[in-house]
């Protein structure tokens, strides 16, 4: 998919001289160097591939950024405006392109974005067995514990969720799993059995409709960040549905200070918390905790 949306000159360098399997993000900023993130570190894109030298860096332009967005929209910006209003485009192969620009509001509602000046292309990966260190703490005696994955951006939350669903499938654990794929990223390259999907829906509507129509045993969803997301989780927990979700925070201390999660913490809705970082590269386990925030023994 990258080859369809990147200018030929840039794509040929990345295809021939960069290890795409290790690339997490590619950043374009108007009149700034192009950056490539690999293994938690950033490098300049150069004619020879990646470089740590600014003097070798290739630069982007506003025209390049607009062209990539136009290609990613399949030549129709209007058709993806609902996504652009949220600050990103998701391609058919699950590339998530975050967009920087001017927000146009009307009556307190975002109508669109204009004057695009930066993009961040996130490259989805399947990292086989990346959830195994936590798996036995989440699934035991046929029971899945409500679990929240916590990490800063780019540290493997979505990758963890994908692999967990794969682990259930490979063990023939016949749970009815609902992927509530709000941004269209979760099922990228996911060949697991036993899951249904609701995509591009708010968590509120997805939880309510999914529970009513699909009777899931487990709902897997990414990036809890709003009050209505928390309400949806509380609703699901009263329906007997298990939850595997993720959110952004750089430490347990930061997470515990977030007002958004206080009700979930107080009511001990989540029985497991998995903290990730990129200290030793994306997906580094910092700890697995129970509902009382006591660290559990695990293999790190």
C-alpha positions as YAML, in Angstrom:
chain: A
units: angstrom
residues:
- id: 1
  name: UNK
  ca: [0.00, 0.00, 0.00]
- id: 2
  name: UNK
  ca: [2.87, 2.41, 0.70]
- id: 3
  name: UNK
  ca: [3.87, 2.18, -2.94]
- id: 4
  name: UNK
  ca: [0.44, 3.49, -3.96]
- id: 5
  name: UNK
  ca: [0.51, 6.59, -1.78]
- id: 6
  name: UNK
  ca: [4.16, 7.69, -1.70]
- id: 7
  name: UNK
  ca: [5.89, 9.61, -4.50]
- id: 8
  name: UNK
  ca: [7.92, 7.19, -6.65]
- id: 9
  name: UNK
  ca: [11.28, 8.71, -5.71]
- id: 10
  name: UNK
  ca: [10.62, 8.26, -1.98]
- id: 11
  name: UNK
  ca: [9.01, 4.84, -2.32]
- id: 12
  name: UNK
  ca: [11.92, 3.39, -4.32]
- id: 13
  name: UNK
  ca: [14.41, 4.47, -1.64]
- id: 14
  name: UNK
  ca: [12.29, 3.00, 1.17]
- id: 15
  name: UNK
  ca: [11.55, -0.22, -0.76]
- id: 16
  name: UNK
  ca: [15.14, -0.88, -1.79]
- id: 17
  name: UNK
  ca: [17.20, 0.60, 1.03]
- id: 18
  name: UNK
  ca: [15.11, 0.49, 4.23]
- id: 19
  name: UNK
  ca: [14.01, -2.57, 6.23]
- id: 20
  name: UNK
  ca: [10.25, -2.05, 6.05]
- id: 21
  name: UNK
  ca: [9.63, -4.82, 8.58]
- id: 22
  name: UNK
  ca: [11.30, -2.63, 11.19]
- id: 23
  name: UNK
  ca: [9.60, 0.66, 10.28]
- id: 24
  name: UNK
  ca: [6.95, 1.91, 12.72]
- id: 25
  name: UNK
  ca: [6.29, 5.42, 11.40]
- id: 26
  name: UNK
  ca: [7.19, 7.75, 8.53]
- id: 27
  name: UNK
  ca: [6.77, 11.48, 9.18]
- id: 28
  name: UNK
  ca: [6.46, 14.21, 6.57]
- id: 29
  name: UNK
  ca: [6.47, 17.89, 7.55]
- id: 30
  name: UNK
  ca: [6.33, 20.80, 5.12]
- id: 31
  name: UNK
  ca: [9.87, 21.97, 4.29]
- id: 32
  name: UNK
  ca: [11.34, 19.68, 6.99]
- id: 33
  name: UNK
  ca: [13.40, 16.47, 6.89]
- id: 34
  name: UNK
  ca: [11.52, 13.19, 6.38]
- id: 35
  name: UNK
  ca: [11.82, 11.03, 9.51]
- id: 36
  name: UNK
  ca: [11.57, 7.27, 9.85]
- id: 37
  name: UNK
  ca: [10.94, 5.62, 13.23]
- id: 38
  name: UNK
  ca: [12.45, 2.17, 13.73]
- id: 39
  name: UNK
  ca: [12.71, 0.29, 17.03]
- id: 40
  name: UNK
  ca: [11.77, 3.35, 19.04]
- id: 41
  name: UNK
  ca: [14.44, 5.55, 17.40]
- id: 42
  name: UNK
  ca: [14.09, 8.18, 14.66]
- id: 43
  name: UNK
  ca: [16.31, 8.55, 11.60]
- id: 44
  name: UNK
  ca: [16.44, 10.84, 8.60]
- id: 45
  name: UNK
  ca: [15.47, 9.40, 5.23]
- id: 46
  name: UNK
  ca: [18.38, 9.86, 2.82]
- id: 47
  name: UNK
  ca: [19.33, 8.77, -0.68]
- id: 48
  name: UNK
  ca: [21.13, 5.76, 0.81]
- id: 49
  name: UNK
  ca: [18.25, 4.76, 3.12]
- id: 50
  name: UNK
  ca: [18.34, 5.96, 6.70]
- id: 51
  name: UNK
  ca: [20.87, 8.31, 8.22]
- id: 52
  name: UNK
  ca: [21.63, 10.07, 11.49]
- id: 53
  name: UNK
  ca: [23.12, 13.03, 9.63]
- id: 54
  name: UNK
  ca: [20.90, 16.04, 8.95]
- id: 55
  name: UNK
  ca: [23.13, 16.98, 6.02]
- id: 56
  name: UNK
  ca: [22.05, 13.77, 4.23]
- id: 57
  name: UNK
  ca: [18.33, 14.14, 4.94]
- id: 58
  name: UNK
  ca: [15.70, 14.31, 2.23]
- id: 59
  name: UNK
  ca: [13.11, 17.04, 2.74]
- id: 60
  name: UNK
  ca: [9.37, 16.99, 2.28]
- id: 61
  name: UNK
  ca: [7.17, 19.79, 0.95]
- id: 62
  name: UNK
  ca: [3.57, 20.86, 1.31]
- id: 63
  name: UNK
  ca: [2.90, 19.57, -2.22]
- id: 64
  name: UNK
  ca: [4.24, 16.11, -1.32]
- id: 65
  name: UNK
  ca: [2.04, 16.01, 1.78]
- id: 66
  name: UNK
  ca: [-1.07, 17.03, -0.16]
- id: 67
  name: UNK
  ca: [-0.28, 14.47, -2.85]
- id: 68
  name: UNK
  ca: [0.05, 11.62, -0.31]
- id: 69
  name: UNK
  ca: [-3.27, 12.56, 1.29]
- id: 70
  name: UNK
  ca: [-4.93, 12.74, -2.13]
- id: 71
  name: UNK
  ca: [-3.60, 9.29, -3.07]
- id: 72
  name: UNK
  ca: [-4.59, 7.81, 0.30]
- id: 73
  name: UNK
  ca: [-8.13, 9.10, -0.25]
- id: 74
  name: UNK
  ca: [-8.18, 7.28, -3.61]
- id: 75
  name: UNK
  ca: [-8.40, 10.65, -5.35]
- id: 76
  name: UNK
  ca: [-11.45, 11.84, -3.39]
- id: 77
  name: UNK
  ca: [-10.78, 13.93, -0.30]
- id: 78
  name: UNK
  ca: [-14.53, 14.35, 0.12]
- id: 79
  name: UNK
  ca: [-15.03, 10.58, 0.49]
- id: 80
  name: UNK
  ca: [-12.77, 10.45, 3.57]
- id: 81
  name: UNK
  ca: [-13.81, 13.76, 5.13]
- id: 82
  name: UNK
  ca: [-15.43, 12.01, 8.11]
- id: 83
  name: UNK
  ca: [-12.04, 10.50, 8.91]
- id: 84
  name: UNK
  ca: [-10.17, 13.73, 8.19]
- id: 85
  name: UNK
  ca: [-12.44, 15.50, 10.71]
- id: 86
  name: UNK
  ca: [-10.97, 13.14, 13.31]
- id: 87
  name: UNK
  ca: [-7.43, 13.92, 12.18]
- id: 88
  name: UNK
  ca: [-6.49, 10.82, 10.20]
- id: 89
  name: UNK
  ca: [-7.13, 8.61, 7.17]
- id: 90
  name: UNK
  ca: [-7.16, 4.80, 7.30]
- id: 91
  name: UNK
  ca: [-6.24, 3.11, 4.03]
- id: 92
  name: UNK
  ca: [-7.75, -0.20, 2.88]
- id: 93
  name: UNK
  ca: [-4.65, -2.06, 4.11]
- id: 94
  name: UNK
  ca: [-4.80, -0.52, 7.58]
- id: 95
  name: UNK
  ca: [-2.21, 2.24, 7.24]
- id: 96
  name: UNK
  ca: [-3.17, 5.04, 9.59]
- id: 97
  name: UNK
  ca: [-2.16, 8.48, 8.35]
- id: 98
  name: UNK
  ca: [-2.34, 11.15, 11.04]
- id: 99
  name: UNK
  ca: [-2.85, 14.64, 9.60]
- id: 100
  name: UNK
  ca: [-1.72, 18.07, 10.78]
- id: 101
  name: UNK
  ca: [-3.37, 21.20, 9.42]
- id: 102
  name: UNK
  ca: [-6.02, 23.83, 10.06]
- id: 103
  name: UNK
  ca: [-9.25, 22.69, 11.70]
- id: 104
  name: UNK
  ca: [-12.44, 24.28, 10.34]
- id: 105
  name: UNK
  ca: [-15.21, 24.47, 12.95]
- id: 106
  name: UNK
  ca: [-18.84, 25.53, 12.69]
- id: 107
  name: UNK
  ca: [-21.15, 25.80, 15.71]
- id: 108
  name: UNK
  ca: [-18.61, 23.97, 17.84]
- id: 109
  name: UNK
  ca: [-18.38, 21.02, 15.41]
- id: 110
  name: UNK
  ca: [-15.38, 20.10, 13.26]
- id: 111
  name: UNK
  ca: [-16.37, 20.33, 9.59]
- id: 112
  name: UNK
  ca: [-13.05, 19.48, 7.97]
- id: 113
  name: UNK
  ca: [-9.30, 20.19, 7.93]
- id: 114
  name: UNK
  ca: [-7.47, 22.35, 5.41]
- id: 115
  name: UNK
  ca: [-3.93, 23.57, 4.73]
- id: 116
  name: UNK
  ca: [-2.37, 20.18, 5.42]
- id: 117
  name: UNK
  ca: [1.18, 20.69, 6.71]
- id: 118
  name: UNK
  ca: [2.26, 17.35, 8.18]
- id: 119
  name: UNK
  ca: [1.42, 13.65, 8.14]
- id: 120
  name: UNK
  ca: [2.51, 10.66, 10.19]
- id: 121
  name: UNK
  ca: [2.13, 7.28, 8.48]
- id: 122
  name: UNK
  ca: [1.90, 4.47, 11.04]
- id: 123
  name: UNK
  ca: [2.87, 1.04, 9.69]
- id: 124
  name: UNK
  ca: [0.91, -1.85, 11.25]
- id: 125
  name: UNK
  ca: [2.81, -5.01, 12.11]
- id: 126
  name: UNK
  ca: [1.99, -8.50, 13.24]
- id: 127
  name: UNK
  ca: [4.42, -9.35, 16.04]
- id: 128
  name: UNK
  ca: [3.91, -13.03, 16.68]
- id: 129
  name: UNK
  ca: [3.61, -14.02, 20.37]
- id: 130
  name: UNK
  ca: [4.07, -10.47, 21.68]
- id: 131
  name: UNK
  ca: [1.17, -10.96, 24.12]
- id: 132
  name: UNK
  ca: [2.39, -14.30, 25.50]
- id: 133
  name: UNK
  ca: [4.16, -12.85, 28.55]
- id: 134
  name: UNK
  ca: [0.81, -11.56, 29.77]
- id: 135
  name: UNK
  ca: [-1.49, -14.24, 28.34]
- id: 136
  name: UNK
  ca: [-1.54, -16.61, 31.32]
- id: 137
  name: UNK
  ca: [-2.29, -13.70, 33.65]
- id: 138
  name: UNK
  ca: [-5.28, -12.68, 31.54]
- id: 139
  name: UNK
  ca: [-6.70, -16.10, 30.60]
- id: 140
  name: UNK
  ca: [-6.84, -18.87, 33.19]
- id: 141
  name: UNK
  ca: [-9.21, -21.74, 33.99]
- id: 142
  name: UNK
  ca: [-11.33, -20.79, 30.98]
- id: 143
  name: UNK
  ca: [-11.89, -17.24, 32.24]
- id: 144
  name: UNK
  ca: [-10.75, -14.02, 30.56]
- id: 145
  name: UNK
  ca: [-10.09, -11.18, 32.97]
- id: 146
  name: UNK
  ca: [-11.10, -7.64, 32.01]
- id: 147
  name: UNK
  ca: [-7.78, -6.11, 30.95]
- id: 148
  name: UNK
  ca: [-6.51, -2.63, 30.08]
- id: 149
  name: UNK
  ca: [-3.29, -2.18, 28.08]
- id: 150
  name: UNK
  ca: [-1.51, 1.05, 29.04]
- id: 151
  name: UNK
  ca: [1.34, 2.68, 27.12]
- id: 152
  name: UNK
  ca: [2.52, 5.86, 25.40]
- id: 153
  name: UNK
  ca: [1.76, 6.21, 21.67]
- id: 154
  name: UNK
  ca: [3.72, 3.90, 19.40]
- id: 155
  name: UNK
  ca: [4.59, 1.29, 22.02]
- id: 156
  name: UNK
  ca: [2.61, -1.66, 20.73]
- id: 157
  name: UNK
  ca: [-0.91, -1.45, 22.21]
- id: 158
  name: UNK
  ca: [-2.69, -2.29, 18.97]
- id: 159
  name: UNK
  ca: [-0.10, -4.95, 18.11]
- id: 160
  name: UNK
  ca: [-0.71, -6.55, 21.52]
- id: 161
  name: UNK
  ca: [-4.48, -6.60, 20.97]
- id: 162
  name: UNK
  ca: [-4.11, -8.24, 17.56]
- id: 163
  name: UNK
  ca: [-1.77, -10.93, 18.84]
- id: 164
  name: UNK
  ca: [-4.00, -11.68, 21.83]
- id: 165
  name: UNK
  ca: [-6.92, -12.39, 19.49]
- id: 166
  name: UNK
  ca: [-4.60, -14.65, 17.47]
- id: 167
  name: UNK
  ca: [-3.54, -16.51, 20.63]
- id: 168
  name: UNK
  ca: [-7.18, -17.25, 21.47]
- id: 169
  name: UNK
  ca: [-7.70, -18.58, 17.97]
- id: 170
  name: UNK
  ca: [-4.58, -20.73, 17.90]
- id: 171
  name: UNK
  ca: [-5.62, -22.38, 21.17]
- id: 172
  name: UNK
  ca: [-9.11, -23.05, 19.76]
- id: 173
  name: UNK
  ca: [-10.61, -21.14, 22.67]
- id: 174
  name: UNK
  ca: [-14.09, -20.69, 21.27]
- id: 175
  name: UNK
  ca: [-14.87, -17.30, 22.72]
- id: 176
  name: UNK
  ca: [-17.05, -15.09, 20.55]
- id: 177
  name: UNK
  ca: [-14.79, -12.07, 20.10]
- id: 178
  name: UNK
  ca: [-16.05, -8.72, 18.87]
- id: 179
  name: UNK
  ca: [-13.44, -6.35, 17.47]
- id: 180
  name: UNK
  ca: [-14.78, -2.84, 17.95]
- id: 181
  name: UNK
  ca: [-12.48, -1.32, 15.36]
- id: 182
  name: UNK
  ca: [-13.19, 2.39, 15.65]
- id: 183
  name: UNK
  ca: [-10.33, 3.40, 13.33]
- id: 184
  name: UNK
  ca: [-10.20, 0.37, 11.04]
- id: 185
  name: UNK
  ca: [-6.78, -0.80, 12.28]
- id: 186
  name: UNK
  ca: [-7.35, -3.77, 14.56]
- id: 187
  name: UNK
  ca: [-7.98, -6.50, 12.00]
- id: 188
  name: UNK
  ca: [-5.12, -5.55, 9.68]
- id: 189
  name: UNK
  ca: [-3.52, -8.85, 8.54]
- id: 190
  name: UNK
  ca: [-5.46, -10.63, 11.28]
- id: 191
  name: UNK
  ca: [-6.21, -14.21, 10.22]
- id: 192
  name: UNK
  ca: [-7.73, -15.36, 13.52]
- id: 193
  name: UNK
  ca: [-10.94, -17.36, 13.68]
- id: 194
  name: UNK
  ca: [-13.90, -16.67, 15.95]
- id: 195
  name: UNK
  ca: [-14.16, -12.90, 15.71]
- id: 196
  name: UNK
  ca: [-16.76, -10.47, 14.43]
- id: 197
  name: UNK
  ca: [-16.06, -6.84, 13.66]
- id: 198
  name: UNK
  ca: [-17.81, -3.51, 13.89]
- id: 199
  name: UNK
  ca: [-15.70, -0.80, 12.26]
- id: 200
  name: UNK
  ca: [-15.77, 3.00, 12.21]
- id: 201
  name: UNK
  ca: [-18.35, 3.19, 14.98]
- id: 202
  name: UNK
  ca: [-18.17, 5.09, 18.23]
- id: 203
  name: UNK
  ca: [-17.55, 2.86, 21.23]
- id: 204
  name: UNK
  ca: [-20.96, 3.77, 22.62]
- id: 205
  name: UNK
  ca: [-22.85, 2.61, 19.53]
- id: 206
  name: UNK
  ca: [-20.48, -0.29, 18.88]
- id: 207
  name: UNK
  ca: [-20.80, -1.70, 22.39]
- id: 208
  name: UNK
  ca: [-24.59, -1.33, 22.51]
- id: 209
  name: UNK
  ca: [-25.25, -2.70, 19.02]
- id: 210
  name: UNK
  ca: [-22.59, -5.38, 19.26]
- id: 211
  name: UNK
  ca: [-23.84, -6.79, 22.56]
- id: 212
  name: UNK
  ca: [-27.42, -6.76, 21.36]
- id: 213
  name: UNK
  ca: [-26.80, -8.23, 17.90]
- id: 214
  name: UNK
  ca: [-23.69, -10.41, 18.18]
- id: 215
  name: UNK
  ca: [-23.69, -11.65, 21.81]
- id: 216
  name: UNK
  ca: [-19.91, -11.47, 22.29]
- id: 217
  name: UNK
  ca: [-18.04, -13.11, 25.15]
- id: 218
  name: UNK
  ca: [-15.19, -10.61, 24.75]
- id: 219
  name: UNK
  ca: [-15.01, -7.12, 23.23]
- id: 220
  name: UNK
  ca: [-11.58, -5.95, 22.06]
- id: 221
  name: UNK
  ca: [-11.21, -2.22, 21.45]
- id: 222
  name: UNK
  ca: [-8.42, 0.32, 21.16]
- id: 223
  name: UNK
  ca: [-7.67, 3.74, 22.65]
- id: 224
  name: UNK
  ca: [-10.19, 4.46, 25.40]
- id: 225
  name: UNK
  ca: [-10.06, 8.22, 25.81]
- id: 226
  name: UNK
  ca: [-13.49, 9.74, 26.35]
- id: 227
  name: UNK
  ca: [-16.20, 9.71, 28.99]
- id: 228
  name: UNK
  ca: [-18.59, 7.87, 26.68]
- id: 229
  name: UNK
  ca: [-15.94, 5.16, 26.17]
- id: 230
  name: UNK
  ca: [-15.84, 4.58, 29.92]
- id: 231
  name: UNK
  ca: [-19.65, 4.49, 30.05]
- id: 232
  name: UNK
  ca: [-19.63, 1.86, 27.29]
- id: 233
  name: UNK
  ca: [-17.19, -0.29, 29.26]
- id: 234
  name: UNK
  ca: [-19.30, 0.01, 32.40]
- id: 235
  name: UNK
  ca: [-22.37, -0.97, 30.39]
- id: 236
  name: UNK
  ca: [-20.63, -4.04, 28.95]
- id: 237
  name: UNK
  ca: [-19.40, -5.12, 32.38]
- id: 238
  name: UNK
  ca: [-22.99, -5.17, 33.68]
- id: 239
  name: UNK
  ca: [-23.97, -7.38, 30.71]
- id: 240
  name: UNK
  ca: [-21.44, -10.07, 31.56]
- id: 241
  name: UNK
  ca: [-19.20, -9.25, 28.58]
- id: 242
  name: UNK
  ca: [-15.43, -9.27, 29.08]
- id: 243
  name: UNK
  ca: [-13.31, -6.34, 27.89]
- id: 244
  name: UNK
  ca: [-9.78, -6.08, 26.47]
- id: 245
  name: UNK
  ca: [-8.97, -2.42, 25.78]
- id: 246
  name: UNK
  ca: [-6.09, 0.04, 25.63]
- id: 247
  name: UNK
  ca: [-5.34, 3.63, 26.58]
- id: 248
  name: UNK
  ca: [-2.50, 6.15, 26.54]
- id: 249
  name: UNK
  ca: [-0.35, 6.86, 29.61]
- id: 250
  name: UNK
  ca: [3.41, 6.82, 30.13]
- id: 251
  name: UNK
  ca: [3.36, 5.20, 33.58]
- id: 252
  name: UNK
  ca: [1.03, 3.70, 36.16]
- id: 253
  name: UNK
  ca: [1.43, 6.86, 38.22]
- id: 254
  name: UNK
  ca: [0.18, 8.98, 35.32]
- id: 255
  name: UNK
  ca: [-2.68, 6.60, 34.61]
- id: 256
  name: UNK
  ca: [-3.84, 6.57, 38.23]
- id: 257
  name: UNK
  ca: [-4.12, 10.37, 38.18]
- id: 258
  name: UNK
  ca: [-6.45, 10.45, 35.17]
- id: 259
  name: UNK
  ca: [-9.93, 11.59, 36.20]
- id: 260
  name: UNK
  ca: [-11.44, 9.68, 33.28]
- id: 261
  name: UNK
  ca: [-10.66, 6.29, 34.80]
- id: 262
  name: UNK
  ca: [-11.46, 6.90, 38.46]
- id: 263
  name: UNK
  ca: [-14.85, 5.18, 38.38]
- id: 264
  name: UNK
  ca: [-13.42, 2.13, 36.60]
- id: 265
  name: UNK
  ca: [-10.59, 1.99, 39.12]
- id: 266
  name: UNK
  ca: [-12.88, 2.43, 42.12]
- id: 267
  name: UNK
  ca: [-15.30, -0.27, 40.94]
- id: 268
  name: UNK
  ca: [-12.37, -2.54, 39.97]
- id: 269
  name: UNK
  ca: [-13.85, -3.19, 36.55]
- id: 270
  name: UNK
  ca: [-10.44, -4.12, 35.14]
- id: 271
  name: UNK
  ca: [-8.79, -7.07, 36.87]
- id: 272
  name: UNK
  ca: [-5.54, -6.79, 34.92]
- id: 273
  name: UNK
  ca: [-3.42, -3.87, 33.75]
- id: 274
  name: UNK
  ca: [-0.53, -4.38, 31.33]
- id: 275
  name: UNK
  ca: [1.98, -1.51, 31.14]
- id: 276
  name: UNK
  ca: [4.07, -1.19, 27.96]
- id: 277
  name: UNK
  ca: [6.85, 1.19, 26.98]
- id: 278
  name: UNK
  ca: [9.59, 1.48, 24.34]
- id: 279
  name: UNK
  ca: [12.46, 1.46, 26.81]
- id: 280
  name: UNK
  ca: [13.98, -1.50, 24.96]
- id: 281
  name: UNK
  ca: [12.02, -0.91, 21.76]
- id: 282
  name: UNK
  ca: [8.24, -0.80, 21.23]
- id: 283
  name: UNK
  ca: [6.37, -3.43, 23.23]
- id: 284
  name: UNK
  ca: [8.67, -3.50, 26.27]
- id: 285
  name: UNK
  ca: [6.78, -4.93, 29.25]
- id: 286
  name: UNK
  ca: [7.09, -2.76, 32.34]
- id: 287
  name: UNK
  ca: [4.64, -4.74, 34.48]
- id: 288
  name: UNK
  ca: [1.39, -6.65, 34.81]
- id: 289
  name: UNK
  ca: [-0.85, -5.58, 37.70]
- id: 290
  name: UNK
  ca: [-4.07, -6.77, 39.30]
- id: 291
  name: UNK
  ca: [-7.12, -4.67, 40.22]
- id: 292
  name: UNK
  ca: [-5.37, -3.50, 43.40]
- id: 293
  name: UNK
  ca: [-2.31, -2.47, 41.35]
- id: 294
  name: UNK
  ca: [-0.12, -5.12, 42.91]
- id: 295
  name: UNK
  ca: [2.45, -6.37, 40.43]
- id: 296
  name: UNK
  ca: [1.93, -9.98, 39.38]
- id: 297
  name: UNK
  ca: [4.71, -12.44, 38.71]
- id: 298
  name: UNK
  ca: [5.36, -12.87, 34.98]
- id: 299
  name: UNK
  ca: [8.10, -13.63, 32.49]
- id: 300
  name: UNK
  ca: [9.51, -10.37, 31.15]
...
